[in-house]
Amino acid sequence: MNEERGDESPDKSVDYCSGCGMCTMVCPHGVKVMEINARAREKLYDGKIPLRNRALGRSELMGKLGHKFAPLANWGANLRPARISSRK
């Protein structure tokens, strides 16, 4: 086993992990993939995880907020300028 491998910088592809935990649940060897990805992201961002990532990682909060703002978003989407701009 390569001793230096643990010192490699994390790959930016770990940013695609949504943190849902499905990979950990289906891994036949019990590898905690989600936890590994979360630690790699922490190292990637030097402990300063962007607000976007923190918000998207909290799907229950996003659902509650989305539910409250849905009427406003729907109203805005029905405005003529929004419909025209979405066709491009």
All heavy atoms as an XYZ file, in Angstrom:
678
protein
N       0.844     -1.180      0.000
C       0.000      0.000      0.000
C       0.890      1.244      0.000
O       1.878      1.315      0.709
C      -0.901     -0.013      1.233
C      -1.931      1.058      1.232
S      -3.178      0.593      2.461
C      -3.803      2.147      2.847
N       0.507      2.238     -0.773
C       1.291      3.456     -0.910
C       1.050      4.367      0.287
O      -0.039      4.855      0.507
C       0.889      4.149     -2.216
C       1.775      5.329     -2.547
O       2.620      5.724     -1.745
N       1.575      5.883     -3.717
N       2.102      4.633      1.073
C       1.972      5.463      2.275
C       1.668      6.926      1.935
O       1.038      7.624      2.696
C       3.253      5.391      3.097
C       3.534      4.025      3.679
C       2.542      3.636      4.752
O       2.116      4.509      5.524
O       2.185      2.450      4.813
N       2.142      7.391      0.781
C       1.957      8.781      0.405
C       0.543      9.069     -0.094
O       0.145     10.209     -0.204
C       2.957      9.156     -0.686
C       4.394      9.060     -0.220
C       5.359      9.286     -1.363
O       4.911      9.689     -2.456
O       6.550      9.048     -1.178
N      -0.214      8.070     -0.388
C      -1.531      8.249     -0.990
C      -2.459      9.098     -0.122
O      -3.236      9.887     -0.630
C      -2.171      6.892     -1.273
C      -3.400      7.006     -2.109
C      -3.760      5.643     -2.658
N      -4.986      5.763     -3.395
C      -5.064      5.868     -4.705
N      -3.976      5.830     -5.419
N      -6.209      5.994     -5.315
N      -2.370      9.004      1.182
C      -3.227      9.781      2.061
C      -2.916     11.270      2.039
O      -3.729     12.081      2.450
N      -1.762     11.640      1.524
C      -1.371     13.047      1.468
C      -1.800     13.730      0.170
O      -1.610     14.927      0.021
C       0.143     13.178      1.623
C       0.595     12.758      3.006
O      -0.222     12.840      3.939
O       1.751     12.320      3.138
N      -2.358     12.975     -0.766
C      -2.786     13.579     -2.025
C      -3.944     14.542     -1.777
O      -4.763     14.343     -0.886
C      -3.263     12.499     -3.003
C      -2.148     11.626     -3.517
C      -2.666     10.551     -4.442
O      -3.842     10.598     -4.821
O      -1.885      9.669     -4.792
N      -3.990     15.584     -2.582
C      -5.105     16.517     -2.443
C      -6.362     15.869     -3.015
O      -6.302     15.107     -3.970
C      -4.794     17.821     -3.167
O      -4.641     17.589     -4.545
N      -7.517     16.166     -2.423
C      -8.749     15.563     -2.909
C      -9.095     16.061     -4.303
O      -8.810     17.195     -4.667
C      -9.797     15.994     -1.890
C      -9.201     17.117     -1.147
C      -7.730     17.014     -1.275
N      -9.712     15.209     -5.054
C     -10.143     15.529     -6.410
C     -11.406     16.379     -6.344
O     -12.267     16.152     -5.495
C     -10.416     14.209     -7.144
C     -10.658     14.438     -8.604
O     -11.799     14.763     -8.950
O      -9.710     14.303     -9.389
N     -11.552     17.339     -7.242
C     -12.713     18.216     -7.236
C     -14.012     17.463     -7.541
O     -15.089     17.990     -7.327
C     -12.520     19.359     -8.220
C     -11.449     20.335     -7.762
C     -11.417     21.551     -8.646
C     -10.290     22.462     -8.287
N     -10.505     23.288     -7.143
N     -13.918     16.232     -8.021
C     -15.134     15.472     -8.328
C     -15.927     15.137     -7.062
O     -17.123     14.851     -7.158
C     -14.793     14.185     -9.081
O     -14.047     13.312     -8.254
N     -15.318     15.204     -5.885
C     -16.066     14.934     -4.654
C     -17.132     15.997     -4.422
O     -18.065     15.783     -3.656
C     -15.164     14.814     -3.405
C     -14.164     13.700     -3.554
C     -14.468     16.106     -3.089
N     -17.004     17.132     -5.106
C     -17.987     18.200     -4.980
C     -19.330     17.790     -5.590
O     -20.356     18.384     -5.299
C     -17.468     19.472     -5.643
C     -18.130     20.715     -5.118
O     -18.585     20.685     -3.956
O     -18.196     21.709     -5.851
N     -19.337     16.766     -6.429
C     -20.583     16.283     -7.029
C     -21.405     15.432     -6.060
O     -22.561     15.154     -6.310
C     -20.312     15.481     -8.304
C     -19.698     16.308     -9.401
C     -18.439     16.013     -9.900
C     -20.373     17.398     -9.937
C     -17.873     16.764    -10.903
C     -19.812     18.167    -10.937
C     -18.567     17.840    -11.419
O     -18.006     18.598    -12.416
N     -20.825     15.018     -4.975
C     -21.524     14.209     -3.977
C     -22.581     15.060     -3.286
O     -22.292     16.132     -2.772
C     -20.529     13.672     -2.947
S     -21.298     12.796     -1.578
N     -23.814     14.597     -3.287
C     -24.892     15.361     -2.651
C     -25.027     15.030     -1.171
O     -25.786     15.688     -0.472
C     -26.217     15.079     -3.356
O     -26.600     13.727     -3.161
N     -24.334     14.008     -0.718
C     -24.403     13.634      0.689
C     -25.648     12.841      1.036
O     -26.057     12.820      2.192
N     -26.253     12.191      0.044
C     -27.494     11.452      0.298
C     -27.251     10.168      1.098
O     -28.143      9.678      1.772
C     -28.186     11.125     -1.013
S     -27.319      9.912     -2.035
N     -26.045      9.607      1.001
C     -25.711      8.408      1.759
C     -26.049      7.091      1.082
O     -25.806      6.028      1.647
N     -26.598      7.149     -0.125
C     -26.964      5.904     -0.818
C     -25.737      5.035     -1.099
O     -25.801      3.825     -0.988
C     -27.688      6.212     -2.136
C     -29.087      6.764     -1.930
S     -30.169      5.665     -0.997
C     -30.252      4.253     -2.064
N     -24.625      5.664     -1.439
C     -23.416      4.894     -1.736
C     -22.965      4.100     -0.518
O     -22.555      2.950     -0.632
C     -22.306      5.824     -2.214
S     -21.983      7.201     -1.100
N     -23.074      4.695      0.644
C     -22.692      4.015      1.876
C     -23.653      2.860      2.161
O     -23.225      1.791      2.590
C     -22.681      5.012      3.049
O     -21.704      6.025      2.773
C     -22.328      4.338      4.357
N     -24.937      3.084      1.911
C     -25.940      2.039      2.195
C     -25.800      0.832      1.276
O     -26.033     -0.290      1.698
C     -27.352      2.618      2.072
C     -27.664      3.565      3.206
S     -29.294      4.346      3.229
C     -30.215      3.697      1.929
N     -25.398      1.042      0.010
C     -25.350     -0.076     -0.929
C     -23.967     -0.710     -1.050
O     -23.832     -1.734     -1.705
C     -25.839      0.345     -2.339
C     -27.272      0.817     -2.277
C     -24.949      1.394     -2.950
N     -22.961     -0.133     -0.407
C     -21.616     -0.699     -0.512
C     -21.584     -2.072      0.163
O     -21.854     -2.188      1.360
C     -20.591      0.227      0.137
S     -18.912     -0.448      0.019
N     -21.225     -3.117     -0.597
C     -21.220     -4.469     -0.019
C     -20.096     -4.684      1.000
O     -20.130     -5.646      1.756
C     -21.036     -5.378     -1.236
C     -20.371     -4.531     -2.251
C     -20.845     -3.128     -2.006
N     -19.125     -3.797      1.033
C     -17.996     -3.955      1.946
C     -18.083     -3.038      3.157
O     -17.163     -3.011      3.974
C     -16.679     -3.719      1.199
C     -16.485     -4.671      0.071
N     -16.195     -6.008      0.249
C     -16.574     -4.492     -1.261
C     -16.104     -6.606     -0.913
N     -16.331     -5.708     -1.863
N     -19.157     -2.261      3.250
C     -19.349     -1.393      4.399
C     -18.482     -0.147      4.416
O     -18.270      0.461      5.466
N     -17.984      0.253      3.239
C     -17.166      1.459      3.154
C     -18.078      2.671      3.318
O     -19.121      2.759      2.687
C     -16.423      1.522      1.795
C     -15.659      2.828      1.652
C     -15.504      0.331      1.636
N     -17.674      3.593      4.152
C     -18.477      4.795      4.396
C     -18.084      5.864      3.378
O     -17.392      6.843      3.688
C     -18.282      5.274      5.821
C     -18.777      4.260      6.828
C     -18.599      4.756      8.232
C     -19.137      3.699      9.191
N     -18.994      4.099     10.570
N     -18.565      5.674      2.139
C     -18.173      6.531      1.027
C     -18.592      7.975      1.267
O     -17.825      8.901      1.011
C     -18.766      6.007     -0.302
C     -18.364      6.887     -1.460
C     -18.355      4.566     -0.542
N     -19.813      8.188      1.749
C     -20.287      9.544      1.973
C     -19.393     10.275      2.978
O     -19.059     11.440      2.788
C     -21.732      9.539      2.468
C     -22.320     10.931      2.599
S     -23.939     10.951      3.334
C     -23.553     10.623      5.042
N     -18.985      9.584      4.026
C     -18.115     10.198      5.030
C     -16.747     10.519      4.432
O     -16.183     11.584      4.696
C     -17.960      9.269      6.227
C     -17.158      9.875      7.352
C     -17.074      8.957      8.552
O     -18.052      8.234      8.836
O     -16.022      8.975      9.209
N     -16.242      9.645      3.597
C     -14.956      9.888      2.935
C     -15.061     11.120      2.036
O     -14.189     11.987      2.033
C     -14.522      8.646      2.124
C     -14.208      7.490      3.073
C     -13.344      8.967      1.219
C     -14.033      6.149      2.380
N     -16.168     11.214      1.286
C     -16.368     12.367      0.406
C     -16.497     13.657      1.212
O     -15.972     14.696      0.824
C     -17.600     12.180     -0.471
C     -17.351     11.213     -1.608
O     -16.220     10.864     -1.902
N     -18.416     10.785     -2.239
N     -17.193     13.608      2.326
C     -17.371     14.797      3.158
C     -16.027     15.276      3.711
O     -15.746     16.475      3.723
C     -18.345     14.509      4.296
N     -15.199     14.350      4.128
C     -13.871     14.728      4.645
C     -12.988     15.278      3.537
O     -12.212     16.213      3.742
C     -13.210     13.543      5.325
C     -13.857     13.203      6.633
C     -13.205     12.025      7.285
N     -13.960     11.651      8.475
C     -13.413     11.169      9.548
N     -12.115     10.968      9.605
N     -14.158     10.851     10.586
N     -13.110     14.694      2.344
C     -12.322     15.185      1.207
C     -12.767     16.586      0.818
O     -11.934     17.443      0.505
C     -12.468     14.233      0.021
N     -14.071     16.841      0.862
C     -14.570     18.191      0.548
C     -14.080     19.204      1.576
O     -13.749     20.330      1.244
C     -16.100     18.207      0.497
C     -16.649     17.934     -0.872
C     -18.097     18.337     -0.992
N     -18.944     17.900      0.085
C     -19.582     16.744      0.133
N     -19.483     15.898     -0.854
N     -20.343     16.440      1.164
N     -14.039     18.787      2.824
C     -13.542     19.683      3.873
C     -12.086     20.062      3.595
O     -11.697     21.220      3.722
C     -13.679     19.029      5.244
C     -13.240     19.923      6.365
C     -13.400     19.264      7.724
O     -13.488     18.024      7.800
O     -13.422     20.003      8.709
N     -11.299     19.068      3.190
C      -9.898     19.330      2.874
C      -9.787     20.179      1.598
O      -8.964     21.090      1.515
C      -9.158     18.006      2.680
C      -7.664     18.159      2.556
C      -6.997     16.819      2.345
C      -6.608     16.232      3.678
N      -5.771     15.033      3.521
N     -10.668     19.915      0.647
C     -10.659     20.651     -0.619
C     -10.929     22.133     -0.391
O     -10.301     22.991     -0.994
C     -11.708     20.064     -1.567
C     -11.834     20.684     -2.948
C     -10.596     20.374     -3.769
C     -13.066     20.162     -3.645
N     -11.870     22.422      0.505
C     -12.237     23.810      0.774
C     -11.537     24.370      2.002
O     -11.902     25.437      2.472
C     -13.748     23.930      0.938
C     -14.477     23.693     -0.351
C     -15.298     22.595     -0.503
C     -14.325     24.561     -1.416
C     -15.954     22.368     -1.696
C     -14.975     24.345     -2.599
C     -15.790     23.251     -2.735
O     -16.433     23.027     -3.914
N     -10.561     23.647      2.521
C      -9.778     24.104      3.668
C     -10.673     24.460      4.860
O     -10.456     25.444      5.547
C      -8.911     25.288      3.263
C      -7.776     25.553      4.242
O      -7.351     24.597      4.927
O      -7.342     26.710      4.334
N     -11.724     23.663      5.065
C     -12.620     23.867      6.197
C     -13.655     24.944      5.983
O     -14.520     25.147      6.823
N     -13.605     25.674      4.864
C     -14.544     26.760      4.581
C     -15.482     26.328      3.466
O     -15.334     26.751      2.316
C     -13.785     28.019      4.198
C     -12.873     28.504      5.304
C     -12.043     29.670      4.835
C     -11.114     30.094      5.942
N      -9.735     29.850      5.677
N     -16.444     25.484      3.782
C     -17.370     24.953      2.791
C     -18.310     26.065      2.339
O     -18.906     26.754      3.165
C     -18.143     23.751      3.360
C     -17.156     22.629      3.700
C     -19.197     23.257      2.374
C     -17.761     21.439      4.373
N     -18.448     26.271      1.015
C     -19.291     27.349      0.498
C     -20.755     27.202      0.930
O     -21.247     26.097      1.161
C     -19.174     27.213     -1.025
C     -17.950     26.401     -1.255
C     -17.780     25.536     -0.058
N     -21.431     28.341      1.023
C     -22.837     28.361      1.421
C     -23.682     27.484      0.509
O     -24.566     26.777      0.977
C     -23.360     29.806      1.405
C     -24.835     29.987      1.741
C     -25.123     29.494      3.150
C     -25.236     31.442      1.587
N     -23.407     27.502     -0.790
C     -24.158     26.680     -1.738
C     -24.098     25.208     -1.344
O     -25.111     24.519     -1.298
C     -23.598     26.858     -3.153
C     -24.246     25.948     -4.192
C     -23.463     25.980     -5.497
N     -22.199     25.305     -5.401
C     -22.005     24.044     -5.780
N     -22.984     23.328     -6.257
N     -20.820     23.495     -5.676
N     -22.907     24.733     -1.025
C     -22.750     23.322     -0.665
C     -23.431     23.002      0.664
O     -24.022     21.947      0.821
C     -21.273     22.962     -0.590
C     -20.621     22.955     -1.940
O     -21.135     23.549     -2.896
N     -19.484     22.323     -2.039
N     -23.315     23.923      1.621
C     -23.968     23.689      2.913
C     -25.481     23.664      2.759
O     -26.163     22.865      3.381
C     -23.537     24.744      3.924
C     -22.114     24.515      4.408
C     -21.741     25.462      5.510
N     -21.416     26.758      4.887
C     -21.512     27.918      5.499
N     -21.917     27.984      6.738
N     -21.181     29.016      4.878
N     -26.028     24.551      1.934
C     -27.481     24.602      1.731
C     -27.969     23.358      1.002
O     -28.966     22.746      1.403
C     -27.863     25.852      0.947
N     -27.271     22.956     -0.060
C     -27.698     21.786     -0.827
C     -27.544     20.497     -0.026
O     -28.247     19.529     -0.275
C     -26.913     21.688     -2.135
C     -27.220     22.782     -3.150
C     -26.308     22.653     -4.360
C     -28.673     22.752     -3.573
N     -26.654     20.489      0.924
C     -26.468     19.322      1.779
C     -27.575     19.152      2.808
O     -27.678     18.117      3.456
N     -28.411     20.163      2.976
C     -29.510     20.105      3.943
C     -30.834     20.055      3.181
O     -31.570     21.033      3.116
C     -29.459     21.312      4.865
C     -28.133     21.364      5.606
C     -28.142     22.061      6.901
N     -29.307     21.785      7.715
C     -29.815     22.652      8.566
N     -29.274     23.842      8.684
N     -30.860     22.343      9.292
N     -31.107     18.920      2.582
C     -32.286     18.789      1.722
C     -33.596     19.026      2.475
O     -34.548     19.566      1.905
C     -32.309     17.413      1.048
O     -32.269     16.394      2.015
N     -33.652     18.670      3.757
C     -34.888     18.902      4.516
C     -35.163     20.388      4.675
O     -36.301     20.850      4.560
C     -34.851     18.204      5.879
C     -33.996     18.857      6.958
C     -32.487     18.767      6.779
O     -32.025     17.957      5.962
O     -31.753     19.529      7.447
N     -34.105     21.170      4.890
C     -34.257     22.624      4.998
C     -34.632     23.231      3.647
O     -35.514     24.090      3.573
C     -32.959     23.251      5.512
C     -32.943     24.782      5.587
C     -33.989     25.270      6.589
C     -31.568     25.275      5.960
N     -33.997     22.768      2.587
C     -34.306     23.278      1.251
C     -35.756     22.975      0.871
O     -36.428     23.794      0.250
C     -33.352     22.683      0.209
C     -31.912     23.104      0.399
S     -31.655     24.875      0.352
C     -31.913     25.178     -1.360
N     -36.259     21.812      1.277
C     -37.655     21.476      1.011
C     -38.615     22.390      1.750
O     -39.615     22.845      1.182
N     -38.310     22.672      3.002
C     -39.173     23.567      3.788
C     -39.172     24.980      3.207
O     -40.215     25.612      3.090
C     -38.734     23.596      5.251
C     -39.040     22.330      5.997
C     -38.513     22.382      7.421
C     -38.775     21.060      8.125
N     -38.202     21.044      9.465
N     -37.994     25.474      2.854
C     -37.904     26.807      2.277
C     -38.535     26.857      0.892
O     -39.233     27.815      0.552
C     -36.440     27.263      2.200
C     -35.752     27.553      3.518
C     -34.285     27.885      3.292
C     -36.456     28.686      4.255
N     -38.284     25.841      0.103
C     -38.865     25.782     -1.242
C     -40.379     25.760     -1.202
O     -41.041     26.395     -2.025
N     -40.913     25.061     -0.241
C     -42.369     24.978     -0.093
C     -42.959     26.356      0.216
O     -43.992     26.734     -0.324
C     -42.729     23.983      1.013
C     -44.178     23.877      1.290
N     -45.036     23.260      0.418
C     -44.929     24.337      2.318
C     -46.261     23.331      0.922
N     -46.220     23.983      2.071
N     -42.286     27.113      1.053
C     -42.784     28.437      1.444
C     -42.680     29.446      0.303
O     -43.511     30.331      0.178
C     -42.029     28.957      2.665
C     -42.336     28.175      3.928
C     -41.579     28.737      5.103
C     -41.682     27.835      6.301
N     -42.811     28.061      7.122
N     -41.643     29.324     -0.517
C     -41.426     30.287     -1.591
C     -41.980     29.830     -2.938
O     -41.861     30.556     -3.930
C     -39.929     30.597     -1.726
C     -39.399     31.407     -0.576
C     -38.674     30.798      0.438
C     -39.645     32.761     -0.500
C     -38.186     31.542      1.503
C     -39.174     33.519      0.569
C     -38.446     32.906      1.570
N     -42.600     28.676     -3.002
C     -43.136     28.165     -4.267
C     -44.157     29.108     -4.895
O     -44.089     29.356     -6.104
C     -43.727     26.775     -4.073
N     -45.115     29.665     -4.141
C     -46.064     30.583     -4.780
C     -45.380     31.792     -5.422
O     -45.750     32.211     -6.520
C     -46.975     31.021     -3.624
C     -46.866     29.923     -2.621
C     -45.469     29.413     -2.744
N     -44.367     32.333     -4.771
C     -43.641     33.472     -5.322
C     -42.869     33.068     -6.585
O     -42.882     33.789     -7.590
C     -42.687     34.040     -4.276
C     -41.849     35.241     -4.693
C     -42.754     36.430     -5.021
C     -40.879     35.609     -3.592
N     -42.225     31.919     -6.540
C     -41.475     31.441     -7.704
C     -42.416     31.155     -8.864
O     -42.111     31.478    -10.023
C     -40.687     30.188     -7.339
N     -43.562     30.547     -8.592
C     -44.535     30.267     -9.644
C     -45.083     31.551    -10.243
O     -45.267     31.658    -11.458
C     -45.675     29.397     -9.116
C     -45.213     27.992     -8.809
O     -44.239     27.508     -9.371
N     -45.912     27.340     -7.908
N     -45.352     32.546     -9.391
C     -45.844     33.828     -9.874
C     -44.813     34.464    -10.814
O     -45.139     34.923    -11.897
C     -46.151     34.756     -8.691
C     -46.527     36.141     -9.113
C     -47.738     36.562     -9.556
C     -45.663     37.278     -9.150
N     -47.687     37.897     -9.865
C     -46.420     38.368     -9.623
C     -44.332     37.479     -8.821
C     -45.889     39.638     -9.783
C     -43.802     38.754     -8.980
C     -44.568     39.806     -9.451
N     -43.547     34.453    -10.396
C     -42.482     35.026    -11.218
C     -42.296     34.287    -12.531
O     -42.032     34.890    -13.571
N     -42.456     32.982    -12.506
C     -42.302     32.183    -13.718
C     -43.431     32.435    -14.712
O     -43.262     32.226    -15.910
C     -42.239     30.703    -13.366
N     -44.568     32.896    -14.225
C     -45.696     33.177    -15.110
C     -45.639     34.565    -15.728
O     -46.457     34.889    -16.594
C     -47.024     33.007    -14.360
C     -47.362     31.551    -14.155
O     -47.072     30.716    -15.008
N     -47.955     31.245    -13.027
N     -44.709     35.399    -15.305
C     -44.570     36.721    -15.899
C     -44.019     36.597    -17.313
O     -43.159     35.761    -17.589
C     -43.650     37.601    -15.051
C     -44.157     37.959    -13.656
C     -43.086     38.749    -12.908
C     -45.439     38.756    -13.737
N     -44.506     37.429    -18.195
C     -44.111     37.358    -19.598
C     -42.586     37.431    -19.802
O     -42.037     36.622    -20.553
C     -44.815     38.439    -20.387
C     -44.546     38.406    -21.889
C     -45.422     39.397    -22.622
N     -45.074     39.521    -24.005
C     -45.448     38.671    -24.942
N     -46.182     37.620    -24.630
N     -45.081     38.854    -26.197
N     -41.857     38.361    -19.157
C     -40.386     38.401    -19.374
C     -39.698     37.093    -18.971
O     -38.757     36.665    -19.624
C     -39.921     39.556    -18.485
C     -41.130     40.409    -18.286
C     -42.295     39.475    -18.320
N     -40.181     36.461    -17.917
C     -39.569     35.195    -17.491
C     -39.841     34.088    -18.502
O     -38.953     33.280    -18.789
C     -40.110     34.791    -16.124
N     -41.030     34.071    -19.066
C     -41.348     33.055    -20.073
C     -40.538     33.259    -21.331
O     -40.063     32.313    -21.939
C     -42.848     33.076    -20.384
C     -43.706     32.558    -19.260
C     -45.119     32.247    -19.734
N     -45.706     33.275    -20.588
C     -46.500     34.269    -20.183
N     -46.820     34.362    -18.925
N     -46.979     35.142    -21.036
N     -40.365     34.530    -21.733
C     -39.606     34.821    -22.946
C     -38.126     34.466    -22.758
O     -37.512     33.864    -23.626
C     -39.763     36.309    -23.352
C     -41.190     36.547    -23.813
C     -38.775     36.688    -24.441
C     -41.551     37.994    -24.028
N     -37.568     34.822    -21.589
C     -36.154     34.547    -21.344
C     -35.856     33.060    -21.207
O     -34.754     32.622    -21.472
C     -35.656     35.302    -20.121
O     -36.266     34.773    -18.959
N     -36.843     32.265    -20.825
C     -36.609     30.831    -20.659
C     -36.615     30.101    -21.991
O     -36.193     28.960    -22.079
C     -37.658     30.223    -19.731
O     -38.929     30.252    -20.339
N     -37.098     30.742    -23.053
C     -37.133     30.098    -24.383
C     -35.770     30.109    -25.050
O     -35.526     29.366    -25.959
C     -38.127     30.833    -25.288
C     -39.538     30.652    -24.876
C     -40.434     31.350    -25.849
N     -41.809     31.373    -25.318
C     -42.744     32.152    -25.756
N     -42.504     32.986    -26.746
N     -43.943     32.119    -25.241
N     -34.885     30.966    -24.613
C     -33.568     31.119    -25.279
C     -32.639     30.018    -24.938
O     -32.643     29.307    -24.077
C     -32.953     32.456    -24.892
C     -33.753     33.603    -25.434
C     -33.145     34.909    -25.010
C     -34.010     36.056    -25.527
N     -33.498     37.321    -25.166
